[in-house]
Amino acid sequence: MTLILSIGIFFLLKAFMPGFFIQSFTFEGIDTRSLVIHNFEVTVVYTIIIASMAYSFITALLNTLEKNS
């Protein structure tokens, strides 16, 4: 649920807040001995989704840690 809400909030911030910018970026790739990921461009929509997933993961982790202490 937090993921969907944060995606919506990021879209609203991008649309209605003039000083808030979300830009696309190019992932340069990873080349290890067993794993090769080539470079690719991440669009604005995917950037919002990745940021929302990171935000949701961090908030869930902090919430879990707070309940356990």
OpenMM code with the backbone's topology and positions (N, CA, C; nanometers):
from openmm import Vec3, app, unit

residues = "MET THR LEU ILE LEU SER ILE GLY ILE PHE PHE LEU LEU LYS ALA PHE MET PRO GLY PHE PHE ILE GLN SER PHE THR PHE GLU GLY ILE ASP THR ARG SER LEU VAL ILE HIS ASN PHE GLU VAL THR VAL VAL TYR THR ILE ILE ILE ALA SER MET ALA TYR SER PHE ILE THR ALA LEU LEU ASN THR LEU GLU LYS ASN SER".split()
positions = [
    Vec3(0.0817, -0.1193, 0.0000),
    Vec3(0.0000, 0.0000, 0.0000),
    Vec3(0.0863, 0.1260, 0.0000),
    Vec3(0.1957, 0.1206, 0.0753),
    Vec3(0.2851, 0.2357, 0.0794),
    Vec3(0.3461, 0.2609, -0.0572),
    Vec3(0.3720, 0.1548, -0.1321),
    Vec3(0.4301, 0.1689, -0.2652),
    Vec3(0.3376, 0.2480, -0.3574),
    Vec3(0.2108, 0.2146, -0.3572),
    Vec3(0.1152, 0.2831, -0.4451),
    Vec3(0.0983, 0.4288, -0.4031),
    Vec3(0.0901, 0.4525, -0.2749),
    Vec3(0.0771, 0.5897, -0.2269),
    Vec3(0.1999, 0.6746, -0.2593),
    Vec3(0.3182, 0.6183, -0.2420),
    Vec3(0.4386, 0.6963, -0.2692),
    Vec3(0.4570, 0.7206, -0.4183),
    Vec3(0.4162, 0.6278, -0.5035),
    Vec3(0.4197, 0.6530, -0.6485),
    Vec3(0.3284, 0.7698, -0.6818),
    Vec3(0.2077, 0.7697, -0.6258),
    Vec3(0.1148, 0.8807, -0.6488),
    Vec3(0.1677, 1.0133, -0.5979),
    Vec3(0.2293, 1.0113, -0.4818),
    Vec3(0.2845, 1.1348, -0.4256),
    Vec3(0.3983, 1.1873, -0.5115),
    Vec3(0.4857, 1.0985, -0.5593),
    Vec3(0.5946, 1.1421, -0.6464),
    Vec3(0.5415, 1.2016, -0.7766),
    Vec3(0.4374, 1.1414, -0.8352),
    Vec3(0.3788, 1.1968, -0.9565),
    Vec3(0.3160, 1.3338, -0.9292),
    Vec3(0.2472, 1.3476, -0.8166),
    Vec3(0.1874, 1.4764, -0.7831),
    Vec3(0.2937, 1.5832, -0.7568),
    Vec3(0.4001, 1.5465, -0.6878),
    Vec3(0.5084, 1.6419, -0.6650),
    Vec3(0.5716, 1.6852, -0.7960),
    Vec3(0.5919, 1.5906, -0.8859),
    Vec3(0.6513, 1.6235, -1.0156),
    Vec3(0.5606, 1.7144, -1.0969),
    Vec3(0.4299, 1.6935, -1.0865),
    Vec3(0.3357, 1.7706, -1.1666),
    Vec3(0.3092, 1.9097, -1.1107),
    Vec3(0.3014, 1.9232, -0.9778),
    Vec3(0.2534, 2.0480, -0.9206),
    Vec3(0.3572, 2.1295, -0.8446),
    Vec3(0.4755, 2.0782, -0.8256),
    Vec3(0.5779, 2.1521, -0.7532),
    Vec3(0.6880, 2.1916, -0.8518),
    Vec3(0.7017, 2.3211, -0.8803),
    Vec3(0.7941, 2.3637, -0.9856),
    Vec3(0.9417, 2.3364, -0.9548),
    Vec3(0.9837, 2.3334, -0.8316),
    Vec3(1.1240, 2.3118, -0.7992),
    Vec3(1.1618, 2.1664, -0.7790),
    Vec3(1.0691, 2.0736, -0.7975),
    Vec3(1.0916, 1.9312, -0.7740),
    Vec3(1.1135, 1.8623, -0.9085),
    Vec3(1.2341, 1.8092, -0.9304),
    Vec3(1.2668, 1.7469, -1.0576),
    Vec3(1.2997, 1.5993, -1.0382),
    Vec3(1.2444, 1.5176, -1.1254),
    Vec3(1.2801, 1.3763, -1.1335),
    Vec3(1.3281, 1.3543, -1.2758),
    Vec3(1.4511, 1.3065, -1.2898),
    Vec3(1.5101, 1.2921, -1.4219),
    Vec3(1.5434, 1.1466, -1.4508),
    Vec3(1.5506, 1.1165, -1.5783),
    Vec3(1.5952, 0.9832, -1.6178),
    Vec3(1.7462, 0.9749, -1.6009),
    Vec3(1.7963, 0.8529, -1.5908),
    Vec3(1.9399, 0.8344, -1.5777),
    Vec3(1.9818, 0.7086, -1.6525),
    Vec3(2.1107, 0.6988, -1.6781),
    Vec3(2.1650, 0.5830, -1.7481),
    Vec3(2.2406, 0.4955, -1.6492),
    Vec3(2.1979, 0.3712, -1.6393),
    Vec3(2.2677, 0.2738, -1.5565),
    Vec3(2.3860, 0.2236, -1.6379),
    Vec3(2.5056, 0.2342, -1.5836),
    Vec3(2.6271, 0.2034, -1.6583),
    Vec3(2.6563, 0.0547, -1.6691),
    Vec3(2.5872, -0.0274, -1.5959),
    Vec3(2.6047, -0.1714, -1.6067),
    Vec3(2.6986, -0.2279, -1.5019),
    Vec3(2.6945, -0.3586, -1.4881),
    Vec3(2.7788, -0.4320, -1.3946),
    Vec3(2.8423, -0.5475, -1.4713),
    Vec3(2.9704, -0.5651, -1.4522),
    Vec3(3.0398, -0.6758, -1.5164),
    Vec3(3.1274, -0.7456, -1.4132),
    Vec3(3.0750, -0.8552, -1.3590),
    Vec3(3.1537, -0.9389, -1.2690),
    Vec3(3.1813, -1.0701, -1.3415),
    Vec3(3.2455, -1.1606, -1.2776),
    Vec3(3.2774, -1.2867, -1.3443),
    Vec3(3.1534, -1.3718, -1.3702),
    Vec3(3.0561, -1.3655, -1.2814),
    Vec3(2.9389, -1.4518, -1.2964),
    Vec3(2.8129, -1.3761, -1.3362),
    Vec3(2.8164, -1.2428, -1.3342),
    Vec3(2.6970, -1.1634, -1.3634),
    Vec3(2.7331, -1.0474, -1.4541),
    Vec3(2.6599, -1.0344, -1.5652),
    Vec3(2.6817, -0.9231, -1.6571),
    Vec3(2.5473, -0.8557, -1.6816),
    Vec3(2.5373, -0.7286, -1.6456),
    Vec3(2.4188, -0.6477, -1.6742),
    Vec3(2.4665, -0.5324, -1.7607),
    Vec3(2.4132, -0.5235, -1.8808),
    Vec3(2.4547, -0.4191, -1.9737),
    Vec3(2.3929, -0.2853, -1.9346),
    Vec3(2.4490, -0.1779, -1.9908),
    Vec3(2.3964, -0.0449, -1.9578),
    Vec3(2.2597, -0.0249, -2.0232),
    Vec3(2.1766, 0.0550, -1.9570),
    Vec3(2.0439, 0.0877, -2.0086),
    Vec3(1.9989, 0.2197, -1.9477),
    Vec3(1.9011, 0.2829, -2.0121),
    Vec3(1.8490, 0.4096, -1.9620),
    Vec3(1.7216, 0.3849, -1.8820),
    Vec3(1.7142, 0.4476, -1.7669),
    Vec3(1.5976, 0.4365, -1.6802),
    Vec3(1.5143, 0.5629, -1.6994),
    Vec3(1.3904, 0.5460, -1.7451),
    Vec3(1.3047, 0.6604, -1.7721),
    Vec3(1.2520, 0.7210, -1.6426),
    Vec3(1.1817, 0.8329, -1.6548),
    Vec3(1.1278, 0.9031, -1.5387),
    Vec3(1.0277, 0.8155, -1.4636),
    Vec3(0.9457, 0.7428, -1.5354),
    Vec3(0.8453, 0.6574, -1.4711),
    Vec3(0.9134, 0.5477, -1.3896),
    Vec3(1.0147, 0.4842, -1.4474),
    Vec3(1.0864, 0.3800, -1.3740),
    Vec3(1.1655, 0.4376, -1.2574),
    Vec3(1.2153, 0.5594, -1.2722),
    Vec3(1.2849, 0.6250, -1.1613),
    Vec3(1.1902, 0.6465, -1.0439),
    Vec3(1.0682, 0.6883, -1.0726),
    Vec3(0.9678, 0.7074, -0.9675),
    Vec3(0.9346, 0.5742, -0.9009),
    Vec3(0.9202, 0.4692, -0.9799),
    Vec3(0.8879, 0.3380, -0.9245),
    Vec3(1.0028, 0.2856, -0.8375),
    Vec3(1.1271, 0.3015, -0.8835),
    Vec3(1.2427, 0.2566, -0.8056),
    Vec3(1.2536, 0.3351, -0.6756),
    Vec3(1.2349, 0.4664, -0.6820),
    Vec3(1.2412, 0.5487, -0.5609),
    Vec3(1.1295, 0.5118, -0.4642),
    Vec3(1.0117, 0.4825, -0.5152),
    Vec3(0.8996, 0.4423, -0.4299),
    Vec3(0.9242, 0.3064, -0.3651),
    Vec3(0.9844, 0.2151, -0.4402),
    Vec3(1.0166, 0.0842, -0.3824),
    Vec3(1.1207, 0.0983, -0.2723),
    Vec3(1.2214, 0.1822, -0.2944),
    Vec3(1.3241, 0.2043, -0.1922),
    Vec3(1.2629, 0.2686, -0.0684),
    Vec3(1.1755, 0.3675, -0.0892),
    Vec3(1.1083, 0.4341, 0.0223),
    Vec3(1.0227, 0.3342, 0.1013),
    Vec3(0.9475, 0.2504, 0.0321),
    Vec3(0.8619, 0.1518, 0.0984),
    Vec3(0.9439, 0.0501, 0.1761),
    Vec3(1.0549, 0.0055, 0.1179),
    Vec3(1.1410, -0.0910, 0.1861),
    Vec3(1.2003, -0.0305, 0.3125),
    Vec3(1.2500, 0.0919, 0.3037),
    Vec3(1.3124, 0.1561, 0.4196),
    Vec3(1.2101, 0.1806, 0.5294),
    Vec3(1.0908, 0.2269, 0.4955),
    Vec3(0.9895, 0.2509, 0.5978),
    Vec3(0.9433, 0.1203, 0.6623),
    Vec3(0.9302, 0.0133, 0.5843),
    Vec3(0.8911, -0.1160, 0.6410),
    Vec3(1.0010, -0.1706, 0.7322),
    Vec3(1.1256, -0.1540, 0.6909),
    Vec3(1.2367, -0.1998, 0.7736),
    Vec3(1.2433, -0.1225, 0.9055),
    Vec3(1.2295, 0.0073, 0.8989),
    Vec3(1.2316, 0.0881, 1.0209),
    Vec3(1.1138, 0.0567, 1.1118),
    Vec3(0.9982, 0.0328, 1.0536),
    Vec3(0.8795, -0.0027, 1.1310),
    Vec3(0.9003, -0.1374, 1.2017),
    Vec3(0.9590, -0.2323, 1.1323),
    Vec3(0.9875, -0.3634, 1.1924),
    Vec3(1.0890, -0.3519, 1.3045),
    Vec3(1.1939, -0.2754, 1.2814),
    Vec3(1.2958, -0.2566, 1.3848),
    Vec3(1.2398, -0.1856, 1.5072),
    Vec3(1.1484, -0.0927, 1.4862),
    Vec3(1.0876, -0.0209, 1.5982),
    Vec3(0.9985, -0.1143, 1.6799),
    Vec3(0.9260, -0.2030, 1.6150),
    Vec3(0.8392, -0.2952, 1.6873),
    Vec3(0.9188, -0.3984, 1.7657),
    Vec3(1.0350, -0.4367, 1.7159),
    Vec3(1.1162, -0.5387, 1.7830),
    Vec3(1.1943, -0.4845, 1.9010),
    Vec3(1.2096, -0.3530, 1.9103),
    Vec3(1.2896, -0.3002, 2.0222),
    Vec3(1.2057, -0.2575, 2.1395),
] * unit.nanometer
topology = app.Topology()
chain = topology.addChain("A")
for resn in residues:
    res = topology.addResidue(resn, chain)
    for name in ("N", "CA", "C"):
        topology.addAtom(name, app.Element.getBySymbol(name[0]), res)
